[in-house]
Each structure stands twice: as C-alpha cells, then as structure tokens.
Amino acid sequence: MSSLDFKVCDITMVHYDAIVNAANSTLLGGGGVDGAIHRAAGPQLVEECRTLHGCKTGEAKITLGYNLPSKHVIHTVGPVYPSMSPDEAKLLLTACYRNSLDVAKKNNLHSVAFSAISTGVYGYPIDDAAEVAMNTVANWLEDDYQIDVLMTCFDNVVFSSYQRFLQEYNGNNKYLTTLKNK
C-alpha cells in the first residue's frame, strides 16, 4: 500500500526517488526552494533544465537529481496567487500535484517528496494550499500504483497547516483518515 506523510525537513536532504521542485517557468533556478534545490544539485541541473525549454503553470517535467540525495527532480510551476482568480489558482495548483505524480508513475518512481508549492513568493494562502495538496495527493493515491509521498514542510507554519487540515478532515479517503488517526 502507498503512504502519505508530512514532516518538517529540508527537501534537499530527502533520500527519495524524486523531490518536487516549486519551480519558475524558466526552470533555471530562482529563490526559495527552487534556488536551494539548484544550489544543492549543482550546475548540471541548470544545464539539463535548459534542454527542457521551460514549463507552463500546472505542468511537470523531470530531470536527474545530480548532487542531491534524491535520484530525480520533478519540476512544476505553481500559480502566482494574486494574479488570477482563486478558482483558477486552485485548478492550476491541483494540476501541479497531479501532474507531478503522473510524471513519477511514468518514470517508475516509488517515492516522492513535495515542497509546499506556490506558498512562498507566489503568495498562495498556506491553509488553502495544504487542503489542495493533501486532497489531490490522497485522491491520486487511490490508484493501484505503489508510491510513498512525503509532504515536506519548510517550517512549523507549513506543518501546522497540514495538521489543521487533518483535524478538520471529515471525508473517507483511507490515506487521510489513516494519517489523521496516527
């Protein structure tokens, strides 16, 4: 059975098949988690990213992890929250998580760690983003594909958002109810 968990940790130190980078549309590095991943991976990452010719919001592309403990990096571009309607932003953020998991499956990867996509400089409200992330991932896990997913939290603010989401969760998704009852 697949698993879903979350914890405070540095995504650049995670030993998973892939980590998911909250990238900008150029894929050539930037600030926040994107910059940290590029620095930790080394210059080969930006060289490979140049060959991908960018990425549209909601889509996902994969590279090698180079100097990272994870074998691959899945790059996804989240929505810039204040620049669009909340409904459009939610659809695009949902697509980021779903498409990243689809890329992992297509590449036969069985463990993926996500950053909190769009919650930094892109301004997506953290509690709303936690709800989108957890619901999207848990619903995707209902497929028969075996994969372990870790939602990495940069700090206790992000961690608390995931906790609040679970405390308020009243649905019947087995991954979320298991996590809630841990």
N, C-alpha and C positions, 0 to 999 in steps of 0.2 A: 504494500500500500504506500502511496505517496505521503508526504508530510508537508506541513506548513508551520512555520515558527517565526518569531521575531525576537531580536535582541539588540542591545547597544553594542556596536562594534565598528571597527574600521573596515569598510568594504575592500580596501586594497590589501588586507591581510587575510581574507577569507580563502580557504582551500576548497573551492567548488569547481565543477566543470566549467562554469561561466559565472561572471558577475555582470550585472546590467548597469551600464553607464547612462546617467541622465545627461545626454549629450546636447550640444547645439547643432544646428542644421548643417554646419560645415564638417562636423566630426573631427575637427583638427585641434581640439582641446579648448579649454576655457577656464572659468573659475570653478569654485566649489568642488563637488565630487568629480566632475569632468576633468578638471585640472589635476586633481590628486591622482586619478587613475592614469592619466597620461604621464605624469611625472614618475609614478611607480613602475609603469610598464616599460618606459624607456623610449628612445627616439624611433624605434622600429614601428611602434604603434601608429604614430602620426604618418609615417611613410605608407603603411598599409591603408590607413584611413583615406589618404589622398586618392588611392585607386578606386574607392567606393563612390566618389563624386557626390558626397553629401547624403542627406537623409531628410525626408519630409516628416513633418509633425505626425506622430502616431505610428510611424513605420519603425522597423527594427532591422539592423544589419549586424553581421558578426565578423570579428577579427580574431586573431590569435591573442593570447594574453602576454606574451613575451616575458618580461621580468616579474610579472605578477605571480602569486601562488596559484591562481586560477588559470586554467588552460586557455580560456577564451574570454572575450569581452563582447557582450551584445550591446550595441549602441542603439538607444531610442531617443527620439526628440519629443519631449513633453510640450504641452500647450503653455503659452505665456498667458497666465490667467487674466490679468486686467484687460488684455487686448481683444477679448471675444466674450460672447455670452457664456454664462455658467453652464448651460446645456451643451453648447458646442465644446467647451473645455472638458466637460465630463466624458463626452463621446471620444474625444481625442486621447484623454488620459487612459480610459478603458482600453483603447486600441494599443497604446504603448505596452501595457501589461500583457494583453492577449497576444499581440504580435511577437513580443519577446519570447513568450513561452512557445509559440509556434516555431520560431527560429531554433530554440533549444531542441524541440522534438525533432525537427527536420534534420538536425545535426547529431542526433542520437546522444544528447546530453541528458544526464540524470540528476544533476544538482545545479541550482541556480540561486544566486543571491541578488536581490534587488536593493537599490537605493530608493529613497522616497522621491520619486520622480516629480519634477516641477515644483517642489515645495520650497526651494531656495529662492534665488533671484527671479525665478519665473512666477513667484507670487501665489501659487495655488494654496488655498487655506488648508493647513495641515490636517485638521479633523475631517474635512471633506475628502482630501486626498487619501487618507487612511481608509475611509469607507470604500472608495472606489478600488483601491489596491486590494484590500482584503476580499471584497466581494468578487472582483474579477478573477483573482488568482484561485480562490476557493471553488468558484464555479468551473473554471478551466480544469481544475484537478479532478472533477467528476468524470473525466475521460479515463480510459483504462491505462494510459501511459504512466509508467513509474517514474516519478521525479520528486526530489526533495527541494522545497522552496524556503528560503530564508529571507525575511524582510529585515534588512539591516537598518538600524536606527543610528543616526549620527550623534544624537544626544538624547537626554531624558524627555525632552519636549516631544520628539517624534515617538519615542517609546510609549509615553503616556497617551498619545493619540490612538495608537493601536490598542492599548489597554481599554480606553474609553469606548472604542468601537465594539470590542468584545463584550464589555459589561452591558452594553445596550442591545447587543445582538439577540434577536428572538426567532431567527429562522431555523431551518432544519438541515443546513449544509453540514455534512459529517465532519469536514475539516475544521470548520469554525466552531462547532459545538464541542469537538474534542479539545481544541485549543482553549476555549472558554473554560472548560472544566478541568484544566491542568492544575 
